[in-house]
Structures are given as C-alpha cells and as structure tokens.
Amino acid sequence: MAKAKPAPRAVVAYDSIAASMTKKGGVEASQMFGMPTLKVKGKAFAGLFNDAMVFKLKGVHHAAALALAGAKLFDPMGGRPMKEWVQVPMKHESAWVKLAESARDYVSKG
C-alpha cells in the first residue's frame, strides 16, 4: 500500500486530537510505520495514515468503527491486515476523537 501525503484537513484534525490528548498527560506523540502516531505507556493506539486515522480497538468499539462507510482493517504493507487496527477515512473525522479515546483506553489497560 503506497503512503500518500495526507490532506491538510486530515493533518489539522489529527494534530488537534494529538494536542488535546498529549496536553492531558499520559499520551505521547511519536512515529510508527513512518506515520504520526499516538502512544500510551509506549504502545501505539492511533495514527494518521494518508487521509485516514487508524485506531487499535477491540469489541464493540472495533465493530462500530468497521461499520463506518469506507472503514477497513489497517493494512500498511498490503496483504497482511492488522486485525485490531481499523482505518477510518476522513469523511468520518467527526468520530475520530471518540475512537481515539476508546483506543487509548483499550491500549492503556493492556
């Protein structure tokens, strides 16, 4: 899967989420697969990939994210989807904050 430069709107939305979550503490901004990533306790839980955000989710939150039109399992290398990670397109950016919070909560418990 080719990595494209994210649209400015996607970057602004991601940066806003990142700033809010890091400001509250416990969350750090980092990199994974060459993409901006958010981590808690050193473990990634969300990131910006092309014009989508990706979230590590489980259970009902995973199912709800996958149910969004255009959402799919995250497959950064092509051919090996990451079963807990959901890629949610920019058209659902209004859901990104809640998904990031759910992902943070899931990963911080692990």
N, C-alpha and C positions, 0 to 999 in steps of 0.2 A: 504494500500500500504506500503510495507516494505521499509524503508530507508536504502540504501546501502552506504558504504563508497565511495565517488567519486574517480574516476581515477585521478592519479596525473596530467595528462594533463588537465583535466577539472578544477582542483583546480588552476593550473597555469594560465589558461585562465581567470577564474573568478577573481583571485587575481590581475591580470593585469588590468582588467576593473575596479575593485574596487579602485585600487591605482590611476588610471588616473582620475576617477570621483571624488574621495574624495579630491584629490590634487587641483582640480579646484574650490572647495568650494561648499557649499550648499548641499552636499551629505554626508551622514554618513554611516559607516559600522555598522551593527547590527545583530540581530538574529530574525528569525520568524520560527515557527514550528521546531525549533532545527536546522535550516539551516542558513548558512551565507546569509545575506540579505543586500540590499542597500536601504536606505530611503532618502526621500527628504521631508522637513517640517514635519518630524516624521511619514511619510506614506511610507510603503514599495512599491517599484516599480520593483525590480528584486531580484533574489536569485539563489543559487546553490542547486539543488536537485538531488541526485545521480549523474549521468554523464550528466545532462542536466541543462540548466538555465531556469528559469521561469521569465516571464515578464507580468506586468499588462499593457494591451493595449486596444485600442478602435479603431473602424472604420477600415480604410484601413490598418493600421499597424497590427491590430489584425488579419484581414483576410489574410494578407501576411504571417504572422508568422504561422498561422494554415495551410497554403498551403504548407509549407515546409514538405518534406517527413519525417514521423515519429513524427511530432509535434502533440500535442493534448492539450485539456484543462487540466489544472493542477488539480489533484485530490489527494491531500496529504493524505486524510483519507480513500479513497476508497468509491465510491458510491455517492459522492456529489461534482462534478466538480465545480471549481470556474470559472464562465463564463467570467470574464475579464482577467483571467490569462492563458497564453499559455506556455506550457512546450516544449522547443526546444532542441532536442538531440545534443550531442557533434559533430556529423557529420556536423552540421551547425554552428560550433563555429566561422566561419568567419563572420557570420551575427550577432553574439551576441553583438558586440559593438553598431551597429546601432540600434538594438532592445532595448538595454539598454537606449540609448539616447532618443528614441521615448517614452519608458515607463517613463523615468524621466520627459520628457516634459509634458506628459499626466497627471501624478500624481501631478506635481508642479502647474498645472493650476487649480486643483480641490480644 
